[in-house]
Amino acid sequence: MLISTLIVEDHDVTRQGLEHLLENELDARVIGTTGDGLEAISVLEEREPDLLVLDLGLPGLNGLDILRRIRSLGLPTKVVVLSMHGEDSYVTEAFELGARGYVLKGSPLSELTDAIKHIIRGEKYVSSDLSEDLITSDPVEADVEDRFNTLTDREREVLQLTAEGNTSREIGDRLGISHRTVEKHRENIQAKLELRNIVEMAAYAHQRGLLEGV
């Protein structure tokens, strides 16, 4: 049986290479590719693929927030992260949010195929350049003391799109809501995170790593 797969990666050449690799080296059927985090959520909800190959640095919605959304929606999709970030904090958080594998960009292509084979067997996988100690046994509950975890899914979308430099009207058009609703979300974000303005929202997003690679 073919493994239905979604590739979410914002570099066109990498995306095309991954599609060729998965369809020729594994029993995979690529049902879609995208370089945009918000579009990825739409495809995930509509198609519920078996496997997601996920970059972390994405416009619209970053990879870690996509993992959060998959968990909150209860989707069965298994996720392998393909990222340039090898820092412990990124790897650990990805596994805590439900990722099954973590492969560094620049690793041999065999690493990705090995990771997917492990994941399909129900196992976890981490790049050979990373410590296996970074793999957590199970997803963990959100840290209630972290104010970021008080944001709703929509507020996280608005936060990232704001930090990317979009106006309220542009965000509204992107999310299918009014610009007044966007402004209300911004007010809620600022209140929850104790921020005073859009400049501080953008700075916060950068500090959280929401725009890495975007």
N, C-alpha and C positions, 0 to 999 in steps of 0.2 A: 504494500500500500504506500502510495506516495505521501510524503510529508508536506502538507500545505505550509508555505513559508512566506512571511512578510519581511522585506528588507527595509530598514529605516536608517538611512545614511545620507548626509547632505552633500557629499562629493559625487558628482555624476560618474566619473571614471571608476571610482571604488565601487559604487553601486552596481554598475554594469559588470565589473569583474566578479563581484560576489554572486550575482545572478548566474553567470556562466559557470562558476565553480560549483555552486550548490546543485544545479540541474545536471551537471556532467559527472560530478564525483560522488554525489549522494542521491538517494531516492527522494529528491525534493521537487515539489512543484511550486514555483514562485508565483503566488497569487497577486503580488503587488510590490511595488517599490516606491518609496517617497523620501524626500529629504526634509520634510516638514513634520514637526511633532504633532500639531493639531490634526493634520490630515491622517497621520498614523492612528490616532485615537478613533477616528471615524471608521477606518478600515478594520481595525481590531474589533470594534463593536459590531460591525456588520458581518464580518467574515469569520471571526474567531479562529484564526489559523492555529495549526499545531505548534508552530515555531516562529519566534521573532528574533531576527538578528538586529541588534539595536546599538546605534551610536549614542553617546551621551550628549555631545554638543550639538544641539539642534535649534533652529529658529522655531518660534511659535510656542513650543513646549519642550523642555529639555528631557533627556532620557530618564533621569531619576524620577521626574514627575510622571512620565509615562509608566514607569514601574509602579508608582503609587496608584495610578488610575487602574491599571490592570488588577492590582490587589483589591481595590475598593469595589470594582465591578465583578469580581469573582470569576474572571475569565480563565479558561483552562490553558491558555497559551504559555508555553515554556519559552524562557528568554535567555539568549546568550548575548552578553554585552561585548561589543567590539570597540575598544577605546584606546586613545593615545595616553590616557591617564593611568599611571601605575601606582599612584600614591595610595597608601593604605586606606585613607579615609574614603576615597571613591570606591575602592574594591569592596570594603566592608559594608558600606551603605548599600551598594548594589545588591549584595547577597542578602542583607537584612530586609530589603524591599522585595525579595522574591526571585531575583535572577538565579538561574541554574548554572551559568557559566560566565567566565570573564576572560577574554582574550585580548592581548595587547596588539594594537596596530603595529605592523613591522615584524610581527612574529611570522614564522613560516606558515604557508597556507595549510599545511598539514595540521597545525594547531587548531585551526577553526574546525576542520572536518572531524578531528578527534574530539573536540569539545561537543560538537553536535551529536556524535555517536554516543558519548557518555550521557548526554542529556536525554536522548531518546530512550536509553536504557534505564532512566530514572536516577542517574547519578549526577554529581556535580563535577565541575571542571574549572580549574584556574590555570592560567598560563604558566609554563615552566619557569619563567623569570620571576614569578610571584610566589609568595609563601602560601602553602596550603592551609596554614593557620588562619588565613583571612576568610576562609569559607565558614560561614555560620551554619549550624545544623538546621535551623528553621527561621522563617521570617519573624521579625520581632514587632511588637506593638510600637506605635509611634510614641516618642518621648513627649509626654504631656507638658513638660517644662520648657520645651522648645516652642517659642511663639510661632514659628513658621508652620508647625503642625496644627495650629488653630485655623489656618486659612482653608477655605473651601477650594474645590477643584477650579471653579470659575475664577476665584480670586487669584489663584496661582497663575492661571492663564493671563489675567489682566496684568499681574505684576511683571511677568516676563515680557509681554508685548509692550508694556510701558517702558521698561528698561531698554528695550530694543529701539526706542525712539518714536514709537507710533503715537499719533494723536488719539483723543477719545473717539473721534468719528472713524478713524481708520481701524481702531480696535473693535468698535461696534460693528462695522461692516464685516470684519473678519470673523467675529463670533456670532453674528446674526442678532445683535441686541442694540438698543438705542444708545446714543452717546451719553445720555443722562444716566442710564443704568451703569455704564462704564464708570462714570464719575462717582456714582454711589459706591461701586465696588472699590474704587481707589480710596474713598473716605474710610471704608471699613478696613482696608489693608493698612492704612496709615494708623488707624486707631489700634488695631491688633498688634502691630509691630512697633508702635510708638515712634512713628516717623512723621515728619512735619510737612514734607512736600515731595514732588516728583523726583527732584534731584536726590533726595535721601532714599527714595524707593529704588532708583537706579543703582546707587552706591551699595545698597543692601543686596540687591540681586547679584551684583558683581562679587560681593563678599561671600555669598552663598554658592558661587560657582554656577549660577543658572545660565550664564552666557558664555561659558567655556566653549570655545570652538565655533561660536556663532559669528 
